[in-house]
Amino acid sequence: MGVDVLEVVRMARLVTESPGVVDRVFTRPELEYCLGRRRCHEHLAARFAAKEAVLKAFGTGLGQRMHWTDVEIVHGAGGRPHVRLYGEVACWARRHALADLDVSLSHTAKLAIAQAVAVWAAPSESGGPALPGVVIVEYSEEGVPGAVSPD
């Protein structure tokens, strides 16, 4: 399990003072969702806290060759957030038999908080996660993403 809390004012300052950094931290869908909302800095702060919480749940922090955009927080049905993993984070999760990953976000005008719970299982015979529920996105040799969903 991982938890992170962030002051919204820190995210607002990052967005206004270092706009180029935002593209290295958030994916295009994350930015489109958050920037289209009222109180966008609260939504960005909550998603950043969720990324931190996921990496804390993995026990890795932002490891070597990992990027912030390797963890994407997407808006699911009914407003429930879901996590998509890409790149080195996806590879790490697959190697360590990540079976399920759940995230919860909340925010106020001042604070954003997120909690992530990772469930680990023995790999299945196919080498993928043993339980459903996790979407790990792998890239082809041409660099084209293709979602790999467990059966």
Backbone torsions as a table, in degrees:
resi	resn	phi	psi	omega
1	MET	NA	144.6	177.0
2	GLY	-137.4	144.2	179.8
3	VAL	-134.1	142.8	174.7
4	ASP	-145.4	145.5	176.7
5	VAL	-129.6	144.0	-175.9
6	LEU	-142.2	137.4	173.9
7	GLU	-73.1	129.2	-178.6
8	VAL	-60.0	-35.4	-179.0
9	VAL	-61.5	-31.8	177.2
10	ARG	-66.0	-39.4	178.0
11	MET	-69.5	-41.0	178.6
12	ALA	-60.6	-40.6	179.1
13	ARG	-65.7	-41.1	178.7
14	LEU	-61.8	-44.4	-178.5
15	VAL	-63.7	-42.1	-176.6
16	THR	-82.2	-35.7	-175.8
17	GLU	-90.7	-25.4	-177.9
18	SER	-138.6	64.1	-175.4
19	PRO	-59.8	-27.9	178.9
20	GLY	-66.6	-28.1	179.9
21	VAL	-68.0	-33.5	-176.5
22	VAL	-57.0	-38.8	179.9
23	ASP	-70.1	-20.0	177.2
24	ARG	-89.7	-11.7	-178.0
25	VAL	-103.0	-37.6	-174.5
26	PHE	-117.2	146.4	175.3
27	THR	-78.9	165.5	178.7
28	ARG	-57.5	-47.6	178.5
29	PRO	-61.3	-36.4	177.2
30	GLU	-63.2	-45.7	-179.6
31	LEU	-65.0	-43.3	179.5
32	GLU	-60.5	-43.2	179.5
33	TYR	-64.6	-52.3	-173.8
34	CYS	-68.1	-44.4	-177.1
35	LEU	-70.7	-16.6	176.6
36	GLY	-87.8	0.7	-177.5
37	ARG	-104.7	152.0	168.0
38	ARG	-64.2	150.6	179.4
39	ARG	55.9	48.8	-175.1
40	CYS	-58.3	-32.3	-178.8
41	HIS	-65.9	-32.6	176.0
42	GLU	-64.2	-43.7	-179.2
43	HIS	-67.0	-40.6	176.7
44	LEU	-64.1	-43.5	179.9
45	ALA	-62.3	-41.0	179.7
46	ALA	-65.0	-40.0	178.9
47	ARG	-68.8	-37.2	175.8
48	PHE	-65.2	-42.9	177.7
49	ALA	-60.1	-37.4	179.0
50	ALA	-65.8	-41.3	177.0
51	LYS	-59.8	-46.0	177.3
52	GLU	-60.6	-43.9	-178.6
53	ALA	-62.7	-40.6	177.7
54	VAL	-61.4	-48.1	-179.2
55	LEU	-66.3	-31.8	174.3
56	LYS	-68.9	-39.9	177.6
57	ALA	-62.1	-33.0	176.8
58	PHE	-76.3	-19.0	-178.6
59	GLY	78.3	18.0	-175.2
60	THR	-109.0	-28.0	-165.2
61	GLY	62.9	-166.4	178.3
62	LEU	-83.0	94.6	-174.9
63	GLY	-78.4	179.8	180.0
64	GLN	-58.9	136.3	179.5
65	ARG	67.0	4.1	176.0
66	MET	-90.7	147.4	179.1
67	HIS	-126.9	152.1	178.6
68	TRP	-56.5	-35.3	-178.0
69	THR	-76.2	-3.3	173.5
70	ASP	-73.2	-15.5	175.5
71	VAL	-116.8	115.3	-177.9
72	GLU	-116.9	131.1	177.5
73	ILE	-102.1	116.3	-176.8
74	VAL	-112.1	153.8	-178.7
75	HIS	-85.9	111.0	-178.3
76	GLY	-91.8	-175.4	179.3
77	ALA	-59.6	136.6	178.7
78	GLY	72.0	9.8	178.1
79	GLY	89.7	-3.2	-178.9
80	ARG	-72.2	128.9	178.8
81	PRO	-75.4	147.0	176.3
82	HIS	-131.0	159.9	-178.3
83	VAL	-112.7	134.2	169.5
84	ARG	-116.5	137.0	-179.1
85	LEU	-112.3	140.5	-178.7
86	TYR	-133.2	169.8	169.1
87	GLY	52.9	-139.2	-176.0
88	GLU	-64.0	-34.2	178.2
89	VAL	-64.7	-41.9	177.5
90	ALA	-62.9	-42.6	178.3
91	CYS	-62.0	-44.5	179.5
92	TRP	-61.3	-45.2	-179.2
93	ALA	-61.5	-42.6	179.4
94	ARG	-65.3	-44.6	180.0
95	ARG	-60.4	-33.1	-176.8
96	HIS	-98.7	12.2	173.3
97	ALA	60.9	50.4	173.2
98	LEU	-64.6	125.5	-177.6
99	ALA	-102.2	-35.2	-179.3
100	ASP	-156.2	153.1	-178.6
101	LEU	-147.5	122.9	-179.6
102	ASP	-124.7	146.6	-177.9
103	VAL	-137.6	145.7	176.6
104	SER	-132.4	135.7	-178.1
105	LEU	-124.4	148.9	172.2
106	SER	-152.0	153.0	179.4
107	HIS	-155.6	153.8	172.2
108	THR	-125.5	-174.6	178.2
109	ALA	-63.3	-24.6	-175.9
110	LYS	-106.2	-34.4	-172.7
111	LEU	-131.9	149.0	170.7
112	ALA	-124.3	140.7	-179.9
113	ILE	-137.4	148.3	176.5
114	ALA	-144.8	149.1	176.8
115	GLN	-130.4	136.9	177.3
116	ALA	-126.0	137.8	177.2
117	VAL	-122.6	121.6	178.6
118	ALA	-106.2	136.5	176.7
119	VAL	-114.9	129.4	-176.4
120	TRP	-110.6	143.8	179.3
121	ALA	-143.8	164.1	175.3
122	ALA	-67.5	141.9	179.3
123	PRO	-61.9	148.3	175.9
124	SER	-76.0	176.2	179.3
125	GLU	-60.8	-29.9	-179.0
126	SER	-78.7	-6.5	179.4
127	GLY	89.0	-3.8	179.1
128	GLY	-92.2	-177.9	178.3
129	PRO	-59.3	146.4	-176.4
130	ALA	-82.1	-20.7	-177.8
131	LEU	-122.2	152.7	177.6
132	PRO	-75.0	167.1	172.4
133	GLY	118.1	-12.2	-178.1
134	VAL	-114.2	131.7	174.7
135	VAL	-107.1	118.0	178.1
136	ILE	-113.2	125.1	-177.2
137	VAL	-101.2	123.4	178.3
138	GLU	-111.8	155.3	-178.5
139	TYR	-105.8	142.7	174.6
140	SER	-75.1	174.8	178.1
141	GLU	-61.9	-25.5	179.1
142	GLU	-83.1	-1.7	179.4
143	GLY	84.3	16.8	-179.5
144	VAL	-94.2	125.5	-179.8
145	PRO	-72.4	144.4	175.1
146	GLY	-144.4	119.9	-177.1
147	ALA	-69.0	136.3	175.7
148	VAL	-114.7	107.2	179.8
149	SER	-100.9	135.5	178.0
150	PRO	-64.2	149.8	177.9
151	ASP	-76.9	NA	NA
